Structures are given as structure tokens and as C-alpha cells.
Amino acid sequence: MSWKLTVEAPRAAIEAALLRHEDATDWEPDIVIAGSEVCEDRPDDWRLEAWLPNEPSRDDRAALDALFGTEQDWRVEQLPETDWLTASQSGLAPIRAGRFYVHTPDQPADPDPAVRSFAIPAGQAFGTGQHATTAGCLAMLSAIRASGAVVRNCADIGTGTGLLAFAVLHLWPRALVTASDVDPVCATVVAANAMRNGIAVGANPGELTMTVAAGLDHPLLIARAPYALIAANILAGPLVELMPAFAGVTAPGGHLLLAGLLTSQEAAVRRTATRYGFRLACREVSGDWSILWFRRRAAR
């Protein structure tokens, strides 16, 4: 049998808990979590749901409580064996953004031939803000392509599922694309998603190369620089810390796409980017999240 734990709290508390989850480096991968509104009439009342393949232990509860910083009154349910993954995907609408449509494997692709559909399991792709930041990044990538940008070399930092790297290869089919993530589990996830979506994996133009690294700390990422495009949908703190590295590997005139930051964190990210030679080309706000497109200033 499998199990679900649910707790209701103000939206700010749930979002903060999910951000802590995204930042956790030792999270138990069998515990899948998601946040959502309780109902449309109560937009500030949210719930956090956690699905486990086993009866929750004291350590499991402690890990979930740690996301809030205090003990929570969890409602515990036992579910049929086949329901826990379905439950984790329930209520998640597909994303339509720019030239792309993102759906779970149990949902149909978009029949529009002008739209590229990607099937990504919900447990991988959709955490707090992921609908908003993913949609914003896909729309911004489409805008970068529409601006006439030529991208022959791209790095997707903090790739997670590989989705943004897949989108880059669709928009620039001959690009050399390197994806990286600090979590070793992502290497397997990206490989499976690449196969599921018909993405070529390899070391040649038009193929995706996956690496495991903290930020840009990998010999291949350095060797393949400079990049015409870097995408990083992570968190505001790491984005600020990585800005010197981004500046060092982005080609003059190159593009830097940043997301995963709240609108309240945007000013700090923009100040740091400007200090390291980037200028803002475009910004979009999706809910509480900012998506920022910078250009690297040309060398004098």
C-alpha cells in the first residue's frame, strides 16, 4: 500500500516550505510533494500533499515538518498501491507557452503541428512555481529565437528534468547543448525523458550531453565555453553566487536566461547581473515569479 500526508496552511507558508524542499540536497526521492490552492475562492489558503510508497516513519514526518520549521498536524491516508503516482499528478494542467506544450505522460500531446509537445512526469517537473517558471522560461526561449538569435552552444544549469535543454534543441536543432545538475539522480531522469521525447543524446551538435556538477564546476562545461546561451531555472541565491561564473563563460553578446526567483528577489539578481556585465533585455512576471533575459555586453 502507499500513503498520503496532507496539511493546510497559508500560501506563504506552503511556498516557503516548497522552496526549502527544492534547496534540500538530502531529500528522500521516494517522497513526492506538491502544493496547491485549497479552492479558487480562497486563493491564500493552500495545502501541501506528500506521497510515500510506505507507511510514513517518524523520520519521514520529521523531514516534512522541517520544511515548515515546526511540527505540523498532518492528515494521513492510506492509498491503493496504484494510486500514489496518479494522485501526485492529479489536477496538474498542461503548460502551453511559446512554441511548446508540456504535459504528463498520461495526458495527450497537442495536435497542433506548429507546437512541440514534451511529456514530463509530474513528480519530476512540477513543484512550487514550476508551472510559472517553466512556462515563463519556455516563452522567453521562444522570444529569444524570434529575435533572430543564433545559438550554436548552450548550457542548461540546474536542468532537473532536461526540459529547457530539450526546448533549446527544438529551437536551434544544430546547437551543442550541455545540461548539468548538482543532483546525480537527474542524469537518469534526463536520459529517460530524452528517450521519451525523442531527444538525441551524445556529444555532437544537435545532441544533448548531460553532466553532474555544482553550477559550472565541471571540466566539460568549462571546455565548451563560451556559450551563446545559458539557461538557469534554479533559485535566487545560487543565481547571485553563480553570476561571476556566468560572466566568465558567456560569449560577448550572448544570452542569459534566469528564473526560479521571486519578484521580491529580482532587484538583487538584476544588480548583480549588471555588475558583471549583463544588461536586461526583457523581463516577464508569472504569478510571484520573475523570468529575466539578459544580454552579455560586447567586449570593447
C-alpha positions as CSV (number, residue, x, y, z in Angstrom):
1,M,0.0,0.0,0.0
2,S,1.0,3.7,-0.3
3,W,0.3,6.7,1.8
4,K,-0.5,10.4,1.5
5,L,0.0,13.2,4.1
6,T,-1.8,16.5,3.8
7,V,-1.6,19.7,5.7
8,E,-3.2,23.1,5.1
9,A,-1.5,26.4,5.8
10,P,-1.4,30.0,4.4
11,R,0.0,30.2,0.9
12,A,3.2,31.9,2.0
13,A,4.0,29.1,4.4
14,I,3.4,26.4,1.7
15,E,5.5,28.3,-0.8
16,A,8.3,28.7,1.7
17,A,8.2,25.0,2.5
18,L,8.4,24.0,-1.1
19,L,11.3,26.3,-1.7
20,R,13.1,24.6,1.2
21,H,12.3,21.3,-0.5
22,E,13.9,22.5,-3.8
23,D,17.0,23.5,-1.9
24,A,17.3,20.3,0.1
25,T,20.3,18.2,-1.0
26,D,19.5,15.1,1.0
27,W,15.8,14.8,0.3
28,E,14.4,11.2,0.2
29,P,13.5,10.8,-3.5
30,D,10.6,8.4,-2.7
31,I,8.7,11.3,-1.1
32,V,6.9,13.3,-3.7
33,I,5.4,16.6,-2.7
34,A,3.2,19.3,-4.3
35,G,1.4,22.5,-3.2
36,S,-1.9,23.8,-4.4
37,E,-4.8,26.1,-3.6
38,V,-7.5,24.6,-1.4
39,C,-10.1,26.2,-3.7
40,E,-10.4,29.1,-6.1
41,D,-12.5,31.1,-3.7
42,R,-9.7,31.0,-1.1
43,P,-6.5,31.9,-3.0
44,D,-4.4,32.4,0.2
45,D,-5.4,29.0,1.6
46,W,-3.1,26.3,0.4
47,R,-2.3,22.7,1.1
48,L,0.9,20.6,0.9
49,E,0.5,17.0,-0.1
50,A,3.2,14.3,0.2
51,W,3.0,10.8,-1.3
52,L,5.1,7.9,0.0
53,P,5.4,4.3,-1.1
54,N,5.4,3.2,2.5
55,E,3.8,4.0,5.8
56,P,5.3,7.3,7.0
57,S,8.0,6.8,9.6
58,R,9.0,9.2,12.3
59,D,11.9,10.3,10.2
60,D,9.6,11.0,7.2
61,R,7.3,13.2,9.3
62,A,10.3,15.0,10.8
63,A,11.6,15.7,7.2
64,L,8.3,17.1,6.2
65,D,8.0,19.1,9.4
66,A,11.4,20.6,8.8
67,L,10.1,22.2,5.6
68,F,8.0,24.4,7.9
69,G,10.4,24.7,10.7
70,T,7.8,23.4,13.2
71,E,5.7,20.3,13.8
72,Q,2.5,20.1,11.6
73,D,-0.8,18.4,12.1
74,W,-0.7,16.1,9.1
75,R,-3.7,14.2,7.9
76,V,-2.6,10.7,7.0
77,E,-4.3,8.5,4.4
78,Q,-3.6,5.0,3.1
79,L,-4.0,4.7,-0.7
80,P,-4.2,1.8,-3.1
81,E,-0.9,0.7,-4.4
82,T,-1.5,2.1,-7.9
83,D,-2.9,5.5,-6.8
84,W,0.1,7.3,-5.3
85,L,1.7,8.4,-8.6
86,T,-1.7,9.2,-10.2
87,A,-2.6,11.2,-7.1
88,S,0.6,13.2,-7.4
89,Q,-0.3,14.1,-11.0
90,S,-4.0,14.9,-10.4
91,G,-5.1,18.4,-11.1
92,L,-2.0,19.4,-12.9
93,A,-2.9,21.2,-16.1
94,P,-0.5,21.0,-19.1
95,I,1.6,24.0,-19.8
96,R,1.2,25.9,-23.1
97,A,4.0,28.5,-23.6
98,G,5.6,30.0,-26.7
99,R,6.1,27.2,-29.2
100,F,5.8,24.5,-26.5
101,Y,3.2,22.3,-24.7
102,V,4.3,20.3,-21.6
103,H,2.1,17.5,-20.4
104,T,2.3,14.4,-18.2
105,P,2.7,11.0,-20.0
106,D,-0.9,10.2,-19.2
107,Q,-2.2,13.3,-21.0
108,P,-2.4,13.7,-24.8
109,A,0.1,15.8,-26.8
110,D,-1.1,19.0,-28.5
111,P,-2.3,18.0,-32.0
112,D,-1.1,21.4,-33.4
113,P,1.8,20.6,-35.7
114,A,3.3,24.1,-35.0
115,V,3.7,23.2,-31.3
116,R,6.3,20.9,-29.9
117,S,4.9,18.7,-27.1
118,F,7.1,17.3,-24.3
119,A,5.9,14.6,-21.9
120,I,7.4,15.0,-18.5
121,P,6.3,13.0,-15.4
122,A,4.6,15.4,-13.0
123,G,6.5,14.2,-10.0
124,Q,9.7,15.4,-11.6
125,A,8.5,18.6,-13.2
126,F,6.0,20.4,-11.1
127,G,6.9,21.8,-7.7
128,T,6.3,25.3,-6.3
129,G,6.4,27.8,-9.1
130,Q,7.4,25.2,-11.6
131,H,4.3,25.8,-13.7
132,A,5.0,29.5,-13.6
133,T,8.8,29.4,-14.1
134,T,8.8,26.6,-16.6
135,A,6.1,28.4,-18.7
136,G,8.0,31.6,-18.4
137,C,11.3,30.1,-19.5
138,L,9.7,28.3,-22.5
139,A,8.0,31.6,-23.6
140,M,11.2,33.5,-23.1
141,L,13.2,30.9,-25.1
142,S,10.7,31.3,-27.9
143,A,11.1,35.1,-27.7
144,I,14.9,34.8,-27.9
145,R,14.5,32.6,-31.0
146,A,12.0,35.1,-32.5
147,S,14.5,37.9,-32.0
148,G,16.8,36.2,-34.6
149,A,19.3,35.0,-32.1
150,V,21.7,32.3,-33.4
151,V,22.6,29.7,-30.7
152,R,25.2,27.2,-31.6
153,N,26.3,26.5,-28.0
154,C,24.1,26.3,-24.9
155,A,24.3,25.3,-21.3
156,D,21.3,24.5,-19.1
157,I,22.4,24.8,-15.5
158,G,20.2,23.0,-12.9
159,T,18.4,21.2,-15.7
160,G,16.3,19.0,-13.4
161,T,14.2,17.1,-16.0
162,G,16.1,18.3,-19.0
163,L,13.1,20.2,-20.3
164,L,14.8,23.6,-21.1
165,A,17.6,21.8,-22.9
166,F,15.1,19.9,-25.0
167,A,13.4,23.2,-25.9
168,V,16.7,24.7,-27.0
169,L,17.4,21.7,-29.3
170,H,14.0,22.2,-30.8
171,L,14.5,25.9,-31.4
172,W,18.1,25.5,-32.6
173,P,18.4,21.9,-33.9
174,R,22.2,22.1,-34.6
175,A,23.2,23.6,-31.2
176,L,25.7,21.9,-29.0
177,V,23.7,21.6,-25.7
178,T,25.2,20.7,-22.3
179,A,22.9,20.1,-19.4
180,S,24.0,19.9,-15.8
181,D,22.6,19.4,-12.3
182,V,24.0,19.0,-8.9
183,D,21.8,16.0,-8.2
184,P,23.2,12.7,-9.7
185,V,19.6,11.4,-9.9
186,C,19.0,13.9,-12.6
187,A,21.3,12.1,-15.0
188,T,19.0,9.1,-15.1
189,V,15.9,11.3,-15.2
190,V,17.2,13.3,-18.1
191,A,18.2,10.2,-20.1
192,A,14.7,8.7,-19.6
193,N,13.0,11.9,-20.6
194,A,15.2,12.3,-23.6
195,M,14.2,8.9,-24.8
196,R,10.6,9.5,-24.1
197,N,10.6,12.7,-26.1
198,G,12.9,11.7,-29.0
199,I,15.8,13.9,-28.0
200,A,19.2,12.7,-29.3
201,V,21.9,12.2,-26.6
202,G,25.5,12.5,-27.4
203,A,28.5,14.9,-27.8
204,N,27.8,16.3,-31.2
205,P,25.8,19.3,-32.5
206,G,22.1,18.6,-32.3
207,E,22.6,16.3,-29.3
208,L,22.4,16.7,-25.6
209,T,25.2,16.0,-23.2
210,M,24.4,15.5,-19.5
211,T,26.8,16.3,-16.7
212,V,26.6,16.2,-12.9
213,A,28.1,19.4,-11.4
214,A,27.6,22.2,-8.9
215,G,26.9,25.2,-11.0
216,L,29.6,25.3,-13.7
217,D,32.1,23.3,-11.8
218,H,32.8,20.6,-14.4
219,P,35.7,20.4,-16.9
220,L,33.3,19.8,-19.9
221,L,31.3,22.9,-19.1
222,I,34.4,25.0,-19.0
223,A,35.9,23.4,-22.1
224,R,32.8,24.1,-24.2
225,A,32.6,27.8,-23.3
226,P,32.0,30.4,-24.4
227,Y,28.2,30.0,-24.6
228,A,25.8,31.9,-26.8
229,L,23.0,31.0,-24.3
230,I,22.9,29.9,-20.7
231,A,19.7,29.0,-19.0
232,A,19.3,28.6,-15.3
233,N,16.0,28.0,-13.6
234,I,17.1,27.5,-10.1
235,L,16.9,29.8,-7.0
236,A,17.8,33.4,-6.4
237,G,20.7,32.7,-4.0
238,P,22.6,30.4,-6.3
239,L,21.9,32.7,-9.3
240,V,23.7,35.6,-7.5
241,E,26.5,33.3,-6.4
242,L,27.0,32.0,-10.0
243,M,27.0,35.4,-11.7
244,P,30.8,35.7,-11.9
245,A,31.0,32.2,-13.4
246,F,28.1,33.1,-15.9
247,A,30.0,36.2,-16.9
248,G,33.2,34.2,-17.5
249,V,31.6,31.7,-19.9
250,T,29.0,33.7,-21.7
251,A,30.1,35.0,-25.1
252,P,30.0,38.8,-25.8
253,G,26.5,39.5,-26.9
254,G,25.4,36.1,-25.6
255,H,22.1,35.5,-23.8
256,L,21.5,34.6,-20.1
257,L,18.0,33.3,-19.1
258,L,17.4,33.3,-15.4
259,A,14.4,32.0,-13.4
260,G,13.4,30.4,-10.1
261,L,13.5,33.8,-8.3
262,L,10.5,35.5,-6.7
263,T,9.7,39.1,-7.8
264,S,10.8,40.2,-4.4
265,Q,14.3,38.8,-5.1
266,E,14.5,40.3,-8.6
267,A,16.3,43.5,-7.7
268,A,19.2,41.7,-6.1
269,V,19.7,39.4,-9.1
270,R,19.5,42.3,-11.5
271,R,22.0,44.4,-9.6
272,T,24.5,41.5,-9.6
273,A,24.0,40.8,-13.2
274,T,24.6,44.4,-14.1
275,R,27.8,44.5,-12.0
276,Y,29.1,41.5,-14.1
277,G,28.5,43.0,-17.5
278,F,24.9,41.9,-18.3
279,R,22.1,44.2,-19.4
280,L,18.4,43.3,-19.1
281,A,16.8,42.6,-22.5
282,C,13.4,41.5,-21.3
283,R,11.6,40.5,-18.1
284,E,8.3,38.7,-17.5
285,V,6.3,38.1,-14.4
286,S,4.4,34.9,-13.9
287,G,2.5,34.9,-10.7
288,D,5.0,35.7,-7.9
289,W,7.9,34.7,-10.1
290,S,10.3,36.7,-12.4
291,I,11.8,35.4,-15.6
292,L,14.8,37.5,-16.8
293,W,16.6,37.6,-20.1
294,F,20.0,39.3,-20.1
295,R,22.5,40.0,-22.9
296,R,26.2,40.0,-22.2
297,R,27.8,43.3,-23.1
298,A,30.1,43.2,-26.1
299,A,33.8,43.5,-25.4
300,R,35.2,46.9,-26.2
